Amino acid sequence: MQSVRQGLLAAMRRAPLGLLVIALALLVVSCGSASSGTPVDAEMPPPPKPRNAAAIAQSIAGGKVSVLVYADRTRGHPIMARLAALDLWGPVLGGTGLEPERDLERAFVTAPRADAAGEAVIVLEHNVPPERLASGLDALLSRSQPPGSREEGLGVPAVRVTIKGHTRVVATVEPNFLVVLPASRAREARRFVGTGGFPDPTGDEAAIAVAVDPARTLKGPREAPRVPPTLRSIEATVTLAKDGGALVALDGPSESPEQAARDAEFLNDEVERTTSFRIAIVTVRVVDPIGFFAEGDRVKAKRRVTPGELDKLFGLLSAVLPR
């Protein structure tokens, strides 16, 4: 989990230092091989493709809120049906014959803010054969209102479609990668050519979400919990349980240990406010509080969520997510 966390946070800072180090190392190795008499035309294995899809997507979108889902780990778990009910991918995959639970391996979404769906960039790693993918994109074109079109001059095969009033460009940047971009950023699609996708998970996590400046980027309607401005970022990891529930862990840096304690108290009050309501003199809770606490200058929380609570949480998400 630590390596995935570092990879996503490094992408937020747009500092491709790791790629420079790899490039320099390859240069040193190649020079050393030449000086030792290795034939120039000797076959060398191709270098691994960089796992840079998240960094590219974030740089295009100005992404401050990002979610990486290891979709292969959600197969057969009830959470996939709950995700489908939110219709997050319906505008792109609906009616194409492509099934997220069957066809997706990993999915990444990034946007400047949680309420900026129109500016989001989506990267889908899939296992769909070329013929079925082509049929799916043809179906997507036929659903577009006004009629869609094939985009030329982007350096990669792409279609422009308008679904539910939103115009997007869907590009096949690699045989197993689809990228969905706002039409205004279509020319950025070629930047994904040669990508190796995303970091492998190091633990059992099925999803990781990261928000930078969450007080601003996660600001939503009054029904959503507020985040204190002193919390610089926050990360959530979700690990699925066999009984249909999940383990949710949150972690974020504050300004100091004292401020972390105040931030944890603030978040606990916000969670209480947004997950409970009063009927006469009785308080009814939708879910039990998650319980934030301070650990040094960090704010953390960890909680086992039951299948019933997941149903309630997804119901709340459906009410507050932008459409």
N, C-alpha and C positions, 0 to 999 in steps of 0.2 A: 504493500500500500504506500510505503514511504516513497518508492521510486516513481509511482504514478503521480503522487501528490507533487513531488518536486518537478516532474515533467510539465504538469499543467500550470503550476505557479510560475515556472520559468517561461512558459509560453506567454503568460500574462504580461511578463516584463519585456517580451520581444527581444530576448538576448540570446541569439543562436550561438553562444560560445562553444557548446558541445560539438556543433557541426564544424567549427573552425579547428578545434582540437583534432577531430577525426581526419579532416583534410590534411593538416600538417603531419599527422602521424603517417598517413598513406604516402605523402611526399617523401618523408624520411625513409620509409621502408622501400619505396620504389628506387630511390637513389642508391640505397645500400645494395639492393639486388643487382643494379646495373654495374656497380663497381666491382662486384664479386664475380662477374662473368656470366650472369644469367642471360640467356638469349633474349633479345628484345621481343621476339615473336612468341615466346613461351606463353602457354595458356595460363591465365590467372583467373581464379574465380571472381565473378563480379562482386563489387562491394555491396553490403546490405543497403537496402533502400532506407532513407531516413524516416524515422517515425515523427514526421513534422506536420501532419495534417491539422492538428489542433492549433499550432502556432500560425499556420497560414490562414486558417479560417478566422482566428482572432484578429490578425492584422488587417484582414479585409473588412470585417464587421466592426472593428473597434470594440471587440468583445470584452466585456467586464463580467458578464454572467455566462457561465459555461456548464454544460452537462455532458458527461461521457457515460454511455450505457453499454455495458458488455452484454449485448442482446443474446448472445449464445448461452448466457447463464440464466436468462429469464425463461427459456423454453420450458413449457410444462408447469410454470408457476402461475398462480392466479393473478399476480401483479401485471402480467402481460395483458390480460383482458381488461384490467382497470386502466392501464395506459391507453389501450385502444379506445375505451369509452371517452377519454379526453379529446379524441380526434386530433392529436398533435400531428400525425402524419397523414391523416385522411385527405387533406387538400392535395397532397402530392401522390400518394400511393393508391388512394381509393379508386376502384374501378379499373386498375391496371392489371389485376391478376397477381400482383406481387404482394406476398403476405409477410408482414414484419416478423412474426414469430418463427416462420419457416425460413425466410430468405435473408434476414439481417444477421450479421455477425457483431458489428459494433455501430453505434450511432453517436454522433457528436453534434450538439447545437450550441451556438454562441451568439450573443447579441449585446448591444451596449447597455441595455437595461432589461429587466424582466418584462416590462410592458412595451418593448420595442420589437414586437414580432415581425413587423414589416421590414426590419433591418437585419434580421437573423440570417446567418449562414449555417447550412446543415450539410454534414458529410456523412454518407451512408456507406459502410463497408458491407458488401453482400456476397452471396454465393450463387447468383442467378446466371444460368448459361446465356451466352450472347443472343441466341435466337429468342428466348423467352423475354430477355430484357428489351430487345428491339420491339417485340409485340406489346410489351407494357408501355413503352414510350409512345408507340403509335396510338394506344388507347388513351393515353394522357392527352395527346394532341387532339383527339376527337372529342374530348370532354371540355376543351377550352372554350370559354365564351368571353370575348369574341374568339374566333378560330385561332388556334396556335400556329406556329411556324417553326421551321428548322432554321437555326442560327448559323450563319456562315462567317468565316473570318475570325473565329475565336481560337483556332488552333486545336480544338477538341470538338467532337460531335456534341451538339446541344440542341435543345428545343426551348422555345419561349411559349409559355402557357399562362392563361388567366383562369384561376379556379377560385370560386367564391369571392370574386372581386379583387383578388391579389395576383399580380403578375410576377412570375418567377421564371428564371432560366435554370433548366435542369441539364447538367453536363455530365457526360461519361468521360471522366478525366483519366481513368485507368480501367482495365477490363472489370475489376471488382470494386470500383468506387464511383458512386454518384455524388455530385455536389449540387446543392440547391442554393441559388443566390438571388438577391434582388436584381431586377432587370438592369438597374443602373450600374451594377458591379459585374456584369456579365463577362467583360474582358479580363477579369481577374481569374477566371476559371483555369486558364492554362498554367497558373502558378502551382497547381496541384499535380501536374504531370511528373511522374517519377516518385510520388510519395509512397512510403511504406506504411502509412496509416498511423496507428496510435500505440502507446506503450502497452506492453502486456501487464495484466494485473499481477501483483505480487502476493495477494491474499485471496480471500474469498469474496471480495466486494463485487457487486453486480452493477453498481453505478457510483459515480463521483460527481459532485456538483461543487463549483467554486464561484464565489462572488467577491469581487474587489469593490471597496467602498460600498458595502451593502446597505448602509442607511439611505443612500441615494439610488443605487441600482436595483434594490429590491423593494423600493417604495411602491406600495400598491393601494388599493381602496382601504377604507377604514376597517374592513373585515380582516385584513391581513395584519400579522404582528409587525410592529415597528422595530427597527434595529438601531441601537445607539450609534451616533456618529463617531465615537471613539473606537469602535471596532473596525480595524483596518480591512479585514477580509474575513470570510468565513467559508469553511469547507464542510461538506456533508458526504458521508459514505453510507451506502446501503448494502447490507449483506442479507440475502434471502434465507428464510428458514423453510424447512421441509413441510411444516404444517400450514404454510400459506402466509405466515407473518414475516417479519423482518427485524433486523437489528440496525438501528440508525445511530450514527455517531457524528457529532458536530465539534468543530475545533476552529478557533480564530484568535489572532493576536490583538490585544488591547494596548493601551499606552503605558500601563504600569500595573504592578500587582494590585494596588489599591483601586485603580480604575477598573481592572478586570472584575473585582468583586462587585463594584457598582453596576457594571454592565450585565453581569449574570443576574443580579437582582432585577434590573430593568427588564431583561428578556423573560424572566419568570413571570413578572407582572403582565407582560404583553401576551404571553401564551395563555395565562389564566383568563385575560380579558377576551381573547379571540376564540377560545375553545370552550367557553361556558356561558350560560345565560341564566337569568333569574326568573322564576315563576313565583310570584308573591314573595314569600320569605325563603324559598328553596332555590339553591344553586344547582343547576343541571350541567354536568360536564359532558361534552361530546367525546373527548378522550381524556385520559389522565395526563397531568402535566409531565413534560419530558424532564425537567429539572436541570437547569444550567448551574454550573459551579465554576469557581476560579481555581486555576492551578498555575501559580506564578503569575506571569502577565498574560496568560491565555484563558479564554473562556471556552469551556467544554460541556458536552452533554452526551449521554449514551443511554439508549433505552430500547428495550424489546417492545415491538409494536405487534399486537395481535391481529389476526385476519379481520376481525370485526372493526377494529380501530382503523385499519387501512381503508376499509370501505368508507368509513366516515371521513377520513382525511381526503380521500380522492373526491368525495362529494363536495367538500369545502373547496378543493382546488378547482373543480369544475365550475363553481360559482364565481371565482375571482380571476381565473385566467382570461386574458384577452382573446377575443374571437376574430 
